[in-house]
Amino acid sequence: MSRRVARERTFSQADFDAFAALSGDNNPIHVDPDFSAHTRFGRTVAHGALLCSVLRGLVEELVPGGRQVRQSTMYPAPSPAGEPLLFEAETIGETPERVQIRLLVTRQGDGEVTCRGETEVVPCR
């Protein structure tokens, strides 16, 4: 039986700027609204690592204290500032040694998937 956790989150430009300051990733598509306005995105978009950090929090809810040993993610669409996102993590396989979890981020306005992936976690013993 699978288990699922979800959380809604809307990032502001201030969130993107704070994450850039913390991570050192100051790519203008994340932090420069004027630059981003002239890109294919039309506005600033979230760092992939920022999305993954929220997903990691959901993984922790599913497997408290678990050690993440593998993760694979893809970003088929952007996650712009100011757009409500739905973060989801769902177990798709579970043994005493490993838990496989599907990861998903969806823009709530149009249902577009902005991040999808899987992770594998070793439970704490």
C-alpha positions in Angstrom: 0.0 0.0 0.0 1.5 3.3 -1.0 1.7 6.3 1.2 1.5 9.9 -0.1 2.2 13.4 1.4 1.6 16.7 -0.3 2.2 20.4 0.4 1.2 23.5 -1.4 3.8 26.3 -1.7 4.0 29.6 -3.6 7.5 31.0 -3.9 8.1 34.8 -4.1 11.0 36.6 -5.8 12.4 37.2 -2.3 12.4 33.4 -1.8 14.4 32.9 -5.0 16.8 35.7 -4.0 17.3 34.2 -0.5 18.0 30.7 -2.0 20.4 32.3 -4.5 22.3 34.0 -1.7 22.5 30.8 0.3 23.4 28.5 -2.6 25.6 30.9 -4.5 23.6 30.2 -7.7 22.9 33.7 -9.0 21.8 32.7 -12.5 19.8 35.7 -13.8 16.8 33.4 -14.7 16.3 33.0 -11.0 17.2 36.5 -9.6 16.9 39.1 -12.3 13.3 39.9 -13.3 14.4 42.3 -16.1 16.7 39.7 -17.7 14.1 36.9 -17.3 11.4 39.0 -18.9 13.4 38.6 -22.2 13.8 34.8 -21.9 11.5 32.1 -23.1 10.2 31.9 -19.5 9.1 35.6 -19.4 9.8 35.9 -15.7 12.1 34.4 -13.0 11.9 30.7 -12.3 12.7 28.5 -9.3 16.1 26.8 -8.9 15.8 23.1 -9.3 17.6 22.6 -6.0 15.0 24.8 -4.3 12.2 22.5 -5.5 14.2 19.4 -4.5 14.7 20.8 -1.0 10.9 21.0 -0.5 10.5 17.5 -1.9 13.2 16.3 0.5 11.1 17.6 3.4 8.2 15.4 2.1 10.5 12.4 1.8 11.4 13.0 5.5 7.7 12.8 6.4 7.4 9.4 4.6 10.7 7.9 6.0 11.7 9.8 9.1 15.5 9.8 9.6 15.9 7.9 6.3 19.1 8.3 4.3 18.6 9.3 0.7 20.9 7.2 -1.5 19.7 8.1 -5.0 17.6 10.7 -6.7 16.8 11.5 -10.3 14.8 14.5 -11.3 13.7 16.2 -14.6 12.3 19.7 -15.0 9.9 19.7 -18.0 8.4 23.1 -17.3 9.3 26.2 -15.3 8.1 27.1 -11.8 7.7 30.9 -11.8 7.6 33.2 -8.9 4.1 33.8 -7.6 2.6 30.6 -9.0 1.0 28.2 -6.5 2.8 24.8 -6.7 1.7 21.4 -5.4 4.6 19.2 -4.1 3.9 15.5 -3.8 5.9 12.4 -2.7 4.5 8.9 -2.9 6.0 5.6 -2.0 6.0 3.3 -5.0 8.0 0.4 -3.6 9.0 -0.6 -0.1 11.1 -3.3 1.5 12.7 -3.3 5.0 16.0 -2.2 3.2 14.8 0.4 0.7 11.9 2.8 0.0 11.3 4.0 -3.5 9.4 7.3 -3.7 8.0 9.1 -6.7 8.4 12.9 -6.7 6.2 15.5 -8.4 5.8 19.2 -8.6 2.8 20.6 -10.4 1.7 24.2 -11.2 -1.7 24.5 -9.7 -3.0 27.1 -12.2 -2.7 24.9 -15.3 -1.7 21.5 -14.0 1.6 21.5 -15.8 4.3 19.3 -14.2 7.4 21.3 -13.4 9.5 18.6 -11.7 9.2 14.8 -11.7 11.5 12.2 -10.4 12.2 9.3 -8.1 14.3 8.9 -5.0 15.5 5.9 -3.0 15.8 6.0 0.8 17.4 3.6 3.3 15.2 3.6 6.4 16.7 4.4 9.8 17.1 1.4 12.0 
